[in-house]
């Protein structure tokens, strides 16, 4: 893998690296714009955060202020791990990987142009869920 830091993404999809589709290749369903992607990703993240916090609130409802530092970690941890999270995705690829930032929409993302199977695509996509889930377990298992 060769990582290329491309800096701030200016919302112009024409500047992103592209590769022609190979014959008989199936194109993945993708969103039409990065703004739409940001809305979908942030909405899903917020909904998951609310759903996953319900059991914690039920268990610690009377002592929540005692665990204020842990609660703050839950909000700060994702921001601090944005780049390492994307580097985990980048490690799954063999060829060139491009890293872009778009803090205005709350995104950091990697882009690659290599051909991959559907199985590999789902593996790369699922690394984020296992990373966040294990991180939450580590934070709340301290007590």
Secondary structure, 3 states (H helix, E strand, C coil): CEEEEEEECCCCHHHCCCCCCCCCCCCCCCCCCHHHHHHHHHHHHHHHHHHHHHHHHHHHCCCHHHHHHHHHHHHHHHHHCHHHHHHHHHCCCCCEEEEEEEHHHCEEEEEECCCCCHHHHHHHHHHHHHHHHHHHHHHHCCC
